[in-house]
Amino acid sequence: MTESTSYVEQQIAARIAAARIKVQAAKERRDDLAAARRRGLAYRHARKLRNLADAEQRRLEAERSDDQKEGNVR
């Protein structure tokens, strides 16, 4: 025994399917944005650490330069 669906039932089923697709697309978009945000945070953190290391290196070189000018050798 097969049941036939009315036009209204078909339209309701189509709306439900469209809503599921829309929800899934929104979830995928949120996941994509979250992944991009994590990559961006990791990149910025790595850049900050590189900048700190570069600043420390410049500070040490400046100290050595100052010490050499004063005649102090470390």
C-alpha positions as CSV (number, residue, x, y, z in Angstrom):
1,M,0.0,0.0,0.0
2,T,1.6,3.3,-1.1
3,E,0.5,6.6,0.2
4,S,0.2,9.5,-2.1
5,T,1.2,12.9,-0.8
6,S,-0.9,16.0,-1.4
7,Y,0.5,19.2,-2.9
8,V,0.5,20.8,0.5
9,E,2.4,18.0,2.0
10,Q,4.9,18.2,-0.8
11,Q,5.3,21.9,-0.3
12,I,5.8,21.4,3.5
13,A,8.4,18.7,2.8
14,A,10.2,21.0,0.3
15,R,10.3,23.8,2.9
16,I,11.6,21.5,5.6
17,A,14.3,20.3,3.2
18,A,15.2,23.9,2.3
19,A,15.4,24.8,6.0
20,R,17.7,21.8,6.7
21,I,20.0,22.9,3.8
22,K,20.0,26.5,5.1
23,V,20.9,25.4,8.6
24,Q,23.7,23.1,7.4
25,A,25.1,25.8,5.2
26,A,25.1,28.2,8.2
27,K,26.9,25.6,10.3
28,E,29.5,25.0,7.6
29,R,30.0,28.8,7.3
30,R,30.5,29.1,11.1
31,D,33.0,26.3,11.1
32,D,34.9,27.8,8.2
33,L,35.0,31.2,9.9
34,A,36.1,29.6,13.2
35,A,38.9,27.8,11.4
36,A,40.0,31.0,9.7
37,R,39.9,32.8,13.0
38,R,42.1,30.1,14.6
39,R,44.6,30.3,11.7
40,G,44.7,34.1,12.1
41,L,45.2,34.0,15.8
42,A,48.1,31.5,15.4
43,Y,49.6,33.6,12.7
44,R,49.4,36.8,14.8
45,H,50.8,35.0,17.8
46,A,53.7,33.7,15.8
47,R,54.4,37.2,14.4
48,K,54.3,38.7,17.9
49,L,56.8,36.1,19.1
50,R,59.1,36.9,16.1
51,N,58.8,40.6,16.8
52,L,59.7,40.1,20.4
53,A,62.7,38.0,19.5
54,D,63.8,40.6,17.0
55,A,63.4,43.4,19.6
56,E,65.4,41.4,22.1
57,Q,68.1,40.8,19.5
58,R,68.3,44.5,18.6
59,R,68.5,45.4,22.4
60,L,71.4,42.9,22.9
61,E,73.2,44.3,19.8
62,A,72.7,47.8,21.1
63,E,74.1,46.9,24.5
64,R,77.1,45.2,22.9
65,S,77.6,48.3,20.7
66,D,77.5,50.6,23.7
67,D,79.8,48.4,25.7
68,Q,82.4,48.3,22.8
69,K,82.2,52.1,22.5
70,E,82.9,52.4,26.3
71,G,85.7,49.9,26.1
72,N,83.9,47.2,28.1
73,V,84.0,43.8,26.6
74,R,81.7,41.0,27.7
